[in-house]
Amino acid sequence: MVLTKVTERIYFLENDKETDRPLLGYVKGDKYSLMVDAGNSRNHVEKFNDSIEKSNLRLPDYVAITHWHWDHTYGMNAVTGKTIACEITNERLKVMSKWQWTEEAMSKRLLTGEDIEFADINIRKEYKVLQDIKVIPADIVFKNDLEINLGGLVVILKNVIAPHSEDSVIVYVPEEKVVFIGDAYSIDFYDNYKYDSVKLQNFIKMLESLEFDTCFLGHSSPLKKTEIIECLKSEYKKISTNNDGKKISK
């Protein structure tokens, strides 16, 4: 996979379903650059950095984390820039930083619900040696929202109400009319694989209020504003009718 150029300032490395690697974004400012999400491993980060260098771009000065799940954060120890996360995300990172990576510890986390089978399976695919996993807290922590001036370009990080996770953060670049939403659009994998209809409705309204042309999703191809909203409204209609959520993949 190679880096895809969307505009003069926006690029991305597409997701890879084989080991649940999410889409990684790149935002180019005049002075600084920002990476969206840290990937699921050192190997994932190295692949991203290699694609950056081949495109003659500077390595990221900052890395914005969209939420705490392993596939978006376990590469934090290998990135070049300062990592940025909201308070809720960082508290989860602190908890995971104390996790042990033995068969016994991993099995116990599945039993207690601290972790889920989908993550466990893909972690084992991504890491040949589980002890190579190193989870670390963020360098910069914010509450609610944060603006970053990359030089000629402002990026807005905002903790939003979303069905996937309470710490969901969007990365919005108004001047480029793009928004990175991570997995915020998806079901909650840690709550019986369900959509929360109220949170989903709030998320839809938030997206409707933003001015953007392109939306980057964590585990899917980018969508236009009309497409992502239409898709989410369709899901909302289904769960409103069924009143019991709907199991879907990311």
Beta strands, then each sheet from edge to edge (+ up, - down):
strand 1: 4-5
strand 2: 10-13
strand 3: 24-28
strand 4: 33-36
strand 5: 62-64
strand 6: 82-86
strand 7: 140-142
strand 8: 145-149
strand 9: 154-159
strand 10: 169-173
strand 11: 178-182
strand 12: 214-217
strand 13: 223-224
sheet 1: 1+ 2- 3+ 4- 5- 6- 7-
sheet 2: 8+ 9- 10+ 11- 12- 13+
end
